[in-house]
Amino acid sequence: MRNLLMIAALVASTALPAFAFDTQARAAYVYDQTTGTVLLSKNADQSLPPASMSKLMTLYMTFEALGDGRLTLNERLPVSEHAMSYGGSTMFLDTTDRVAVEDLIKGVIVLSGNDACAVLAEALSPDGTEAGFARMMTERAKQIGLTQSTFANSNGWPAPGHRMSMKDLVVLADHLMQDFPQYYALFSQREFAFDGRAPQNTRNRNPLLALNIGADGLKTGHTEEAGYGLVGSAKQGERRVIFAMSGLASQQARAEEAERVATWAFRQFAERHIADPKNPLATAKVWMGNETTVNLVPREDVLLLLPILSGNEIPAEVIYDSPVEAPITAGQQLAELVLHPEGLPERRLPLVADRSVARAGFVGRVRTAAQVLMRKLNEQAEAAAN
């Protein structure tokens, strides 16, 4: 059964259309981590070359290895000819080095070291090769919910079949924060000088870190095929926003668009109180109970992130099977609330019974059955008369 209703937000606002954001990025995905709200999705499920942004997957697997004891932060790893051979952004490692895992992690995050990624990959690979690690990356990505990601190497070096979607990158960033909070501060490190090498390559390329917008991560990327991209995150007050974008034309375009996205996400949306357990949203009929109805309420306060210029009312519906058979326990889920905020994906929340309803006694059940029987007979009689 579907009950349609309009839920009035308990915050005054004007009834203007939501402010639309048109990003210059080829693909983008913006996610409010605090409320679980998708704020923007543009070609977000399209598999694209992720460039160095795919290094986040190597970092995720490195953090897992630290967690289960396969690696330690002070463990020193050898540098192979293969790892040393990488060009592009590097730590300028050579085969005489043995580098601490902690330095390699900083080299990946701050310096975007292709060679550092390869060293970590070879240490964790089942066969000691980067290709073997890339196969591990692809399998592990599926296990943590990345649906459009396949890897050919550890660092995003251009290669056939090395692909990720912007949504996958945001999901991965969310996992990094939630699963390994003890390492997340590394993503806001602005500078790292390894052993006095390459003094011109010591600064973090994330343009958001220099801005006063609460930014604290995560990774840039660039290749000729992919263009300029960024996985970013910022926190203001209690809200955290994570986003990924790709396909921008220059470093400057990336910096400007990243700031635009972050500013828009924080300034154009606000949380509103939608519902709470004290105020029923609907009433369900009860079958064979000592009461004929029960109220449907959310388990907890419902806060929804909405455009600040959205209207006062939110279209919604309550879905449940009617009637609900007794006995019913207070807090038992009986229905689902489906919210349809303007310009945003629908949101589904459970609704529960606000009180217990016992099963009716024998006399009550007989009376209810008789009432149902009489109702059906009357309906049949009316149908026959017509």
ABEGO torsion letter per residue (X at the ends): XBBBBBBBBABBBBBBBBBBBBBABABBBBBBAAAGBBABBBGAABBBBAEAAAAAAAAAAAAAAAAAGABBAABBBBBBAAAAABBEBBAGBBAABBBBAAAAAAAAAAAGBAAAAAAAAAAABAAGBAAAAAAAAAAAAAAAGBAABBBABAAGBBBBGBBBBAAAAAAAAAAAAAABAAAAAAAABABBBBGGBGAABABBABAAAABBAGBAOABBBBBAAAEBBBBBBBBBEABBBBBBBBGBABAAAAAAAAAAAAAAAAAABBBBBABBAABBABBBBBBGBABABBBBBBABBBBBBBBAABBABBBBBBBBBOBBBOBBBBGBBABBBBBBBBGBBBBBBBBBBABBBBBBBAAAAAAAAAAAAAAAAAAAAAAAAX
